[in-house]
Amino acid sequence: MEASPSVIAAVSAVMARARAAQAVADHWTQAQADEAATAAGWAIVEPARNQALAMRAVEDTGLGNVADKIAKNRRKTMGLLRDLQGAKSVGIIDEDAQRGLTEIARPVGVVAAITPSTNPGATPANNIINALKGRNAIVLAPSPKGQSTLALLLEFVHAELDCIGAPRDLVQQLPSPVTREHTFELMRQADLVVATGSGTNVRAAYSSGMPALGVGVGNVSVIVDETADAGAAAQMIARSKTFDHATSCSSENSVIVVERVYDALVAALEQRGAVMLTATEARQLQGAMFPGGKLTSEFIAQSAAHIAELAGLARAALKTATMLLVTETGVGPGHPFSGEKLSPVLALYRVASFEDAAALAERLLRYQGAGHSVGLHSRAVERATTLGLRLPVCRVIVNQAHCFATGGSFDNALPFSLSMGCGTWGRNSLSDNLNYRHFLNITRVVRPLAPDAVREPTDDSLFGAYRHKYPR
C-alpha cells in the first residue's frame, strides 16, 4: 500500500537528516565508533537515567515492573558493551595473507529499527549501540505505548552525542504520533530493517522490499528430566519466569517434567511462591485470558496476583502468588496454555520419559515458537546434543535460567541481545542472536594465490570413490 504524500514527506525529512549524519560517521576511526557506542551505553546505564527510563516504561506501557527493568537495562547494556570491547568494525577487520584475502568493515547506512512495548528502553538501546559501532545512523519506530520512553532515551543519547561531538541526527525516532503507515514507509526508505516485536511488524519488514532482519515468536519449552536436581531447576525456572512479569520472549511458557521428578519439582516451585490452580480455576483463567482463543493484552506482563484478580480467582493463596501453575496435556489452538503467554502463567506437562519429553517439545515448537529455543535441566548433559540434532530450534539452553541465558549471559558464550533469530523454522533470515556484525557490510579484497598454493582437483579426487561405489 502506497503511503500518503504527507507521510512520505515526513519520513523523507527524517531520512535526509539521518543520511547527512551518517556521511559524517562514515569517516570515523575505530576509536570514534567505539566512543559513540560507549556514549549510547552510558545514556541508559547511568543510574539516575536508568531509573527514569524504567519508571517511564512501566508508566507508559503498564508492563513489567520498575526494579526488573532497571536490572534489564543495565545487564543487557553492560553485556553488549563487554561483547563489543576490542571488536573491529572499522576498516580492515581480518587479513589472511596466506589466502590473499582481506576483509574490510563498511556501514550499512541508515537502519530502521522497529521496537516493542515490552522492552521500550533496553531493545532500542541495544540497536542504537550496535548501529553506532558500525558507523551507521538509526531511526527508531517505537510501539505507540513505548513512544514516550524512547523519546526520553533519545534525550539522554543526544546529550552524550553532544558530549563527544557526534551528530545528534545519527539517532532519531519517527515523529509522534507514530502510525503504522509511518513505520512501513520508514522500512521502505531505510537501507536495513531490524524488526523486533509483533508478527505483523516482522512480516512487514520482510515484505518491505529492503534487506530485513526480523525475529520470531517465542514459546519456550523447558524439559526437566529424571536426572535433574529438581530444587536447582525450580530456582532457575522461578527466577526466569517471574523476571519483569515475563515480558521476555525467552521466558518459560511450558515445563515438561519426567514423571519421576514431577512432584519434587512442583513442590520446589511452590516453595518459591508458585500456586497450582485447580482444574476449575484453570478453566476460569483460560476463559478470561484467551477470549475466543486469543491472548488478550490485559493479562500480558502483569503480576501473578493481578492476573488472578483479573480472572476473578479469589483463593487467598493467589493474592501472594509469584506464578500460576496450570496442568496441561494437549497442544494447539484448543489448548491455549500450550502457546506463548507473556505472563507468569506456566503450563506443566507430565511425561514418562526423556524421549516423550523431546517429542512433546517438538509438538509445542511446531505449534508455536519454532526456531527460538528449548531448555534442558539434566545431569545427562549429552541429551542437549540430542535435542539440538532433533528439534527445530536455534538454541538449546542447558541448566540455566532461560530468559537470562538465551539473550546472552556473562556465564555463557551467546552474544548479548534482545533479538533472537529463529532461522528458517521461524521464517527469519538469521539464526543467531542479533549482534553488531549484522549492522555491517563486509568488503573482501581478493588477491591471487601463490602458484604453488593452487591445487585444481582432478576428476578422480572428486569422483573416484563415488564411481568405484557405483560403477557403470
C-alpha positions as CSV (number, residue, x, y, z in Angstrom):
1,M,0.0,0.0,0.0
2,E,1.4,3.4,-1.1
3,A,1.8,5.9,1.8
4,S,0.2,9.3,1.6
5,P,2.3,12.2,0.3
6,S,2.4,13.8,3.8
7,V,3.7,10.6,5.3
8,I,6.3,10.1,2.6
9,A,7.4,13.7,3.1
10,A,7.7,13.4,6.9
11,V,9.7,10.2,6.7
12,S,11.9,11.6,3.9
13,A,12.8,14.6,6.1
14,V,13.9,12.3,8.9
15,M,15.9,10.1,6.5
16,A,17.6,13.1,4.9
17,R,18.9,14.2,8.3
18,A,20.0,10.6,9.1
19,R,21.9,10.3,5.8
20,A,23.7,13.6,6.3
21,A,24.7,12.5,9.8
22,Q,25.8,9.0,8.6
23,A,28.0,10.7,5.9
24,V,30.0,12.2,8.9
25,A,30.2,8.9,10.8
26,D,31.3,7.2,7.6
27,H,34.8,8.8,8.1
28,W,35.1,7.8,11.8
29,T,38.0,5.9,13.1
30,Q,37.6,2.7,15.2
31,A,38.2,4.8,18.3
32,Q,35.4,7.2,17.4
33,A,32.9,4.4,16.6
34,D,33.8,2.8,20.0
35,E,33.4,6.0,21.8
36,A,29.9,6.6,20.2
37,A,28.8,3.1,21.2
38,T,30.1,3.7,24.8
39,A,28.3,7.1,24.9
40,A,25.0,5.5,23.9
41,G,25.5,2.8,26.6
42,W,26.2,5.3,29.3
43,A,22.9,7.1,28.3
44,I,20.9,4.2,29.6
45,V,23.2,2.7,32.3
46,E,23.9,5.9,34.3
47,P,21.8,5.1,37.4
48,A,19.5,8.2,37.5
49,R,18.7,7.9,33.8
50,N,18.2,4.1,34.1
51,Q,15.7,4.6,36.9
52,A,13.9,7.3,35.0
53,L,13.6,5.1,31.9
54,A,12.4,2.1,33.9
55,M,9.8,4.2,35.6
56,R,8.6,5.8,32.4
57,A,8.4,2.4,30.7
58,V,6.1,1.0,33.3
59,E,4.0,4.2,33.5
60,D,3.6,4.3,29.7
61,T,3.1,0.6,28.9
62,G,1.7,-0.9,32.1
63,L,4.0,-3.9,31.5
64,G,6.5,-5.4,33.9
65,N,8.0,-3.7,37.0
66,V,10.5,-1.0,37.6
67,A,13.1,-2.9,39.6
68,D,13.5,-5.6,36.9
69,K,13.5,-3.1,34.1
70,I,16.4,-1.3,35.8
71,A,18.2,-4.6,36.1
72,K,17.5,-5.5,32.5
73,N,18.6,-2.1,31.1
74,R,21.9,-2.3,32.9
75,R,22.6,-6.0,32.4
76,K,21.8,-6.1,28.7
77,T,23.8,-2.9,28.0
78,M,26.8,-3.8,30.1
79,G,26.9,-7.3,28.5
80,L,26.6,-5.8,25.0
81,L,29.4,-3.3,25.6
82,R,31.5,-6.2,27.1
83,D,31.0,-8.1,23.8
84,L,32.0,-5.1,21.7
85,Q,35.2,-4.4,23.6
86,G,38.1,-4.9,21.1
87,A,35.7,-5.9,18.3
88,K,36.7,-4.5,14.9
89,S,34.0,-2.7,13.0
90,V,36.0,-0.1,11.0
91,G,38.5,-0.6,8.2
92,I,40.4,-3.8,7.9
93,I,38.9,-6.3,10.3
94,D,40.6,-9.5,9.1
95,E,43.6,-10.3,6.9
96,D,44.7,-13.7,5.7
97,A,48.0,-13.3,3.8
98,Q,48.3,-16.9,3.0
99,R,44.9,-17.0,1.2
100,G,45.3,-13.5,-0.2
101,L,42.0,-12.3,1.5
102,T,41.4,-9.0,3.3
103,E,38.0,-8.1,4.9
104,I,37.0,-4.5,5.3
105,A,34.0,-3.4,7.5
106,R,31.7,-0.8,6.0
107,P,28.5,0.7,7.3
108,V,25.1,-0.5,6.1
109,G,23.9,3.2,6.0
110,V,20.6,4.1,7.8
111,V,19.0,1.4,9.9
112,A,15.2,1.4,10.6
113,A,14.6,-0.3,13.9
114,I,11.1,-1.4,14.9
115,T,10.9,-1.9,18.7
116,P,8.3,-3.4,21.0
117,S,6.4,-2.1,24.0
118,T,7.7,-5.0,26.2
119,N,11.2,-3.5,26.3
120,P,10.9,0.1,25.2
121,G,14.3,1.1,26.7
122,A,16.6,-1.9,26.5
123,T,15.8,-3.0,22.9
124,P,16.2,0.4,21.3
125,A,19.5,1.0,23.3
126,N,20.8,-2.4,22.1
127,N,20.0,-1.4,18.5
128,I,21.5,2.1,18.8
129,I,24.8,0.8,20.3
130,N,25.2,-1.8,17.5
131,A,24.3,0.7,14.8
132,L,26.8,3.3,16.1
133,K,29.5,0.6,16.5
134,G,29.2,0.1,12.7
135,R,29.2,3.9,11.9
136,N,25.5,3.8,10.9
137,A,22.6,6.2,11.5
138,I,19.5,4.7,13.0
139,V,15.8,5.8,13.0
140,L,13.6,4.0,15.5
141,A,9.9,3.3,15.2
142,P,8.5,2.5,18.7
143,S,5.2,0.9,19.6
144,P,2.6,3.6,20.5
145,K,2.9,2.7,24.1
146,G,6.7,2.9,24.1
147,Q,7.0,6.3,22.3
148,S,7.4,8.4,25.4
149,T,10.1,6.1,26.9
150,L,12.0,6.1,23.6
151,A,11.8,9.9,23.5
152,L,13.4,10.1,26.9
153,L,16.1,7.6,25.9
154,L,16.9,9.7,22.9
155,E,17.1,12.8,25.0
156,F,19.8,11.1,27.1
157,V,21.6,9.7,24.0
158,H,21.6,13.1,22.3
159,A,23.2,14.6,25.4
160,E,26.0,12.1,25.2
161,L,26.4,12.6,21.4
162,D,26.8,16.3,22.1
163,C,29.4,15.5,24.7
164,I,31.6,13.7,22.1
165,G,30.8,16.0,19.2
166,A,28.8,13.5,17.2
167,P,25.8,14.5,15.1
168,R,22.5,14.1,17.0
169,D,20.8,13.0,13.8
170,L,22.7,9.7,14.0
171,V,19.9,8.6,16.3
172,Q,16.3,9.6,15.7
173,Q,12.8,8.4,16.1
174,L,9.7,8.8,13.9
175,P,7.8,11.9,15.0
176,S,4.8,11.4,17.2
177,P,2.2,10.1,16.8
178,V,3.8,7.0,15.3
179,T,1.4,5.3,12.9
180,R,1.7,2.0,11.1
181,E,1.8,4.0,7.8
182,H,4.8,5.9,9.0
183,T,6.5,2.8,10.2
184,F,6.0,0.9,6.9
185,E,7.3,4.0,4.9
186,L,10.4,4.1,7.1
187,M,11.1,0.5,6.2
188,R,10.8,1.3,2.5
189,Q,13.3,4.1,2.7
190,A,15.9,2.6,5.0
191,D,19.0,0.6,4.0
192,L,18.4,-2.1,6.6
193,V,15.3,-3.0,8.6
194,V,15.6,-4.6,12.1
195,A,12.2,-5.7,13.5
196,T,11.6,-6.9,17.0
197,G,8.1,-7.4,18.4
198,S,4.8,-8.3,16.8
199,G,4.5,-10.8,14.0
200,T,2.8,-8.1,11.9
201,N,5.8,-5.8,12.1
202,V,8.2,-8.7,11.4
203,R,6.2,-9.8,8.3
204,A,6.0,-6.2,7.1
205,A,9.8,-5.8,7.5
206,Y,10.4,-8.9,5.3
207,S,7.9,-7.6,2.7
208,S,9.2,-4.1,2.7
209,G,11.5,-4.7,-0.3
210,M,14.6,-3.8,1.8
211,P,17.1,-6.0,3.5
212,A,15.5,-7.1,6.8
213,L,16.4,-8.8,10.0
214,G,13.3,-10.0,11.8
215,V,12.9,-12.3,14.7
216,G,10.4,-15.0,15.5
217,V,7.8,-15.8,18.2
218,G,9.0,-17.3,21.5
219,N,7.1,-20.2,23.1
220,V,9.9,-21.7,25.2
221,S,9.5,-25.2,26.5
222,V,11.9,-26.5,29.2
223,I,12.5,-30.2,29.9
224,V,13.2,-31.3,33.4
225,D,14.4,-34.9,33.1
226,E,14.6,-37.7,35.7
227,T,18.3,-36.9,36.4
228,A,17.8,-33.2,37.2
229,D,18.2,-31.5,40.5
230,A,14.6,-30.5,41.0
231,G,15.4,-27.8,43.5
232,A,18.0,-26.1,41.3
233,A,15.8,-26.4,38.3
234,A,12.8,-24.8,40.1
235,Q,15.0,-22.0,41.4
236,M,16.2,-21.1,37.9
237,I,12.7,-21.5,36.3
238,A,11.1,-19.3,39.0
239,R,13.8,-16.6,38.7
240,S,13.4,-16.5,34.9
241,K,9.6,-16.8,34.7
242,T,8.9,-14.0,37.3
243,F,11.5,-11.6,36.0
244,D,9.8,-8.4,34.8
245,H,6.5,-10.3,34.9
246,A,7.6,-12.5,32.0
247,T,7.8,-9.7,29.3
248,S,10.7,-11.6,27.7
249,C,10.0,-13.9,24.7
250,S,12.6,-16.1,26.3
251,S,10.6,-16.8,29.5
252,E,9.5,-20.4,30.0
253,N,6.0,-21.0,28.8
254,S,5.8,-24.8,29.3
255,V,7.8,-27.1,31.6
256,I,7.8,-30.7,30.5
257,V,8.6,-32.9,33.5
258,V,9.6,-36.5,33.6
259,E,7.3,-38.3,36.0
260,R,10.0,-39.4,38.4
261,V,10.8,-35.8,39.4
262,Y,7.3,-34.2,38.8
263,D,6.2,-34.0,42.4
264,A,9.5,-32.8,43.6
265,L,9.6,-30.0,41.0
266,V,6.1,-28.8,41.8
267,A,6.9,-28.8,45.5
268,A,10.1,-26.8,44.8
269,L,8.2,-24.3,42.7
270,E,5.5,-23.9,45.4
271,Q,8.3,-23.2,47.9
272,R,9.1,-20.2,45.7
273,G,5.6,-18.8,45.7
274,A,4.0,-20.6,42.8
275,V,0.4,-21.7,43.2
276,M,-1.1,-24.7,41.4
277,L,-4.5,-23.9,40.1
278,T,-7.3,-26.3,40.4
279,A,-9.0,-27.6,37.2
280,T,-11.9,-25.2,37.8
281,E,-9.6,-22.3,38.4
282,A,-7.5,-23.1,35.3
283,R,-10.7,-23.2,33.1
284,Q,-11.8,-19.8,34.5
285,L,-8.3,-18.3,33.9
286,Q,-8.3,-19.7,30.3
287,G,-11.6,-18.2,29.6
288,A,-10.5,-14.8,30.9
289,M,-7.0,-14.8,29.3
290,F,-8.0,-16.3,25.9
291,P,-11.4,-15.0,24.9
292,G,-12.2,-16.5,21.5
293,G,-8.9,-18.5,21.9
294,K,-6.7,-15.4,21.5
295,L,-4.5,-13.9,24.3
296,T,-5.8,-10.6,25.5
297,S,-3.4,-7.8,26.2
298,E,-4.9,-7.1,29.6
299,F,-3.1,-10.1,31.0
300,I,0.4,-9.5,29.4
301,A,3.3,-8.8,31.7
302,Q,1.2,-8.4,34.9
303,S,1.9,-9.9,38.3
304,A,0.5,-13.3,39.1
305,A,-1.6,-11.9,41.8
306,H,-3.1,-9.3,39.5
307,I,-3.7,-11.9,36.8
308,A,-5.7,-14.0,39.4
309,E,-7.7,-10.9,40.3
310,L,-8.4,-10.1,36.6
311,A,-9.7,-13.6,36.2
312,G,-11.9,-13.4,39.3
313,L,-9.9,-16.0,41.2
314,A,-10.5,-15.3,44.9
315,R,-8.5,-18.0,46.7
316,A,-6.4,-16.4,49.4
317,A,-3.1,-18.0,48.4
318,L,-3.4,-16.4,45.0
319,K,-3.1,-12.9,46.5
320,T,0.7,-13.5,47.1
321,A,1.4,-15.9,44.3
322,T,4.6,-15.4,42.2
323,M,3.5,-17.7,39.5
324,L,0.3,-19.5,38.5
325,L,0.8,-23.2,37.5
326,V,-1.7,-25.0,35.2
327,T,-1.5,-28.6,34.3
328,E,-1.9,-29.3,30.6
329,T,-2.0,-32.3,28.3
330,G,-2.8,-31.0,24.9
331,V,-1.1,-28.9,22.2
332,G,-2.6,-26.5,19.7
333,P,-5.4,-23.9,19.4
334,G,-7.8,-25.9,21.5
335,H,-5.2,-25.7,24.4
336,P,-4.3,-22.0,24.7
337,F,-2.0,-22.6,27.6
338,S,0.3,-24.5,25.2
339,G,1.2,-21.2,23.5
340,E,3.1,-18.1,24.4
341,K,1.6,-16.3,27.4
342,L,3.9,-13.4,28.1
343,S,3.0,-13.6,31.8
344,P,3.9,-15.5,35.0
345,V,1.5,-18.3,34.0
346,L,3.3,-21.6,33.5
347,A,1.9,-24.8,31.8
348,L,3.1,-28.1,33.3
349,Y,3.2,-31.3,31.4
350,R,3.9,-34.7,33.0
351,V,5.6,-37.3,30.8
352,A,7.0,-40.8,31.3
353,S,10.5,-40.4,29.8
354,F,13.0,-38.1,28.2
355,E,12.0,-39.4,24.8
356,D,8.4,-38.5,25.4
357,A,9.6,-35.0,26.6
358,A,11.5,-34.4,23.4
359,A,8.6,-35.5,21.3
360,L,6.3,-33.2,23.2
361,A,8.7,-30.3,23.0
362,E,8.8,-30.7,19.2
363,R,5.0,-30.6,19.0
364,L,4.9,-27.4,21.1
365,L,7.5,-25.8,19.0
366,R,5.9,-26.7,15.7
367,Y,2.6,-25.3,17.0
368,Q,4.2,-22.0,18.1
369,G,7.8,-20.8,18.7
370,A,9.6,-22.9,16.0
371,G,13.3,-21.9,15.8
372,H,13.5,-20.0,19.0
373,S,14.9,-22.2,21.8
374,V,14.4,-25.0,24.2
375,G,15.7,-25.6,27.7
376,L,17.0,-28.7,29.5
377,H,17.6,-29.3,33.2
378,S,19.5,-32.5,33.4
379,R,22.7,-34.2,34.7
380,A,22.8,-36.2,31.5
381,V,24.0,-33.2,29.5
382,E,24.7,-35.2,26.4
383,R,20.9,-35.1,25.9
384,A,21.2,-31.5,24.9
385,T,23.0,-32.6,21.8
386,T,20.2,-35.0,21.1
387,L,17.7,-32.1,21.3
388,G,20.0,-29.9,19.1
389,L,20.1,-32.6,16.4
390,R,16.3,-33.2,16.5
391,L,14.3,-30.1,17.4
392,P,13.6,-27.1,15.2
393,V,15.5,-24.6,17.5
394,C,18.4,-22.3,17.2
395,R,19.4,-22.6,20.9
396,V,19.4,-25.4,23.5
397,I,19.9,-23.8,26.9
398,V,21.4,-26.3,29.4
399,N,20.9,-26.0,33.2
400,Q,20.4,-22.2,33.1
401,A,17.6,-19.7,33.9
402,H,16.2,-19.5,30.4
403,C,15.3,-15.8,29.9
404,F,18.7,-14.7,31.2
405,A,20.7,-17.2,29.2
406,T,19.1,-17.1,25.7
407,G,19.9,-13.4,25.1
408,G,23.5,-13.8,26.2
409,S,24.9,-14.1,29.7
410,F,28.2,-13.4,31.5
411,D,28.4,-17.2,32.1
412,N,27.7,-18.5,28.6
413,A,29.0,-17.8,25.1
414,L,25.9,-16.3,23.4
415,P,26.1,-12.6,22.3
416,F,24.1,-10.2,24.5
417,S,21.0,-9.3,22.6
418,L,17.3,-8.7,23.0
419,S,16.5,-10.0,19.5
420,M,16.9,-13.8,18.9
421,G,16.8,-15.0,15.3
422,C,14.8,-18.2,14.7
423,G,16.2,-19.3,11.4
424,T,14.0,-20.6,8.6
425,W,12.0,-22.6,11.2
426,G,10.7,-19.2,12.4
427,R,10.7,-17.6,8.9
428,N,13.7,-15.5,9.8
429,S,16.8,-14.6,7.8
430,L,19.1,-15.1,10.8
431,S,19.5,-18.0,13.3
432,D,21.8,-16.3,15.8
433,N,21.4,-13.5,18.3
434,L,21.3,-10.1,16.6
435,N,24.7,-8.5,17.0
436,Y,27.0,-5.8,15.7
437,R,28.1,-7.8,12.7
438,H,24.6,-7.7,11.3
439,F,25.0,-4.0,11.1
440,L,28.0,-4.2,8.8
441,N,28.7,-4.6,5.1
442,I,31.9,-6.6,4.5
443,T,34.1,-5.8,1.5
444,R,36.5,-8.5,0.5
445,V,39.8,-7.8,-1.3
446,V,40.9,-10.9,-3.1
447,R,44.4,-11.5,-4.4
448,P,45.7,-14.4,-6.5
449,L,47.1,-17.3,-4.5
450,A,50.8,-18.2,-4.9
451,P,51.3,-20.6,-7.8
452,D,52.4,-23.4,-5.5
453,A,49.2,-23.0,-3.5
454,V,46.8,-23.5,-6.4
455,R,45.5,-27.1,-6.4
456,E,42.9,-27.7,-9.1
457,P,41.2,-31.0,-8.3
458,T,41.2,-34.0,-10.7
459,D,38.2,-36.0,-11.7
460,D,39.5,-38.9,-9.7
461,S,40.0,-36.9,-6.5
462,L,36.4,-35.7,-6.5
463,F,34.5,-38.6,-8.2
464,G,36.8,-41.6,-7.8
465,A,35.2,-43.1,-4.7
466,Y,31.7,-42.4,-5.9
467,R,32.4,-44.0,-9.3
468,H,34.0,-47.0,-7.6
469,K,31.0,-47.4,-5.4
470,Y,28.5,-47.1,-8.3
471,P,30.3,-48.5,-11.3
472,R,28.5,-48.1,-14.7
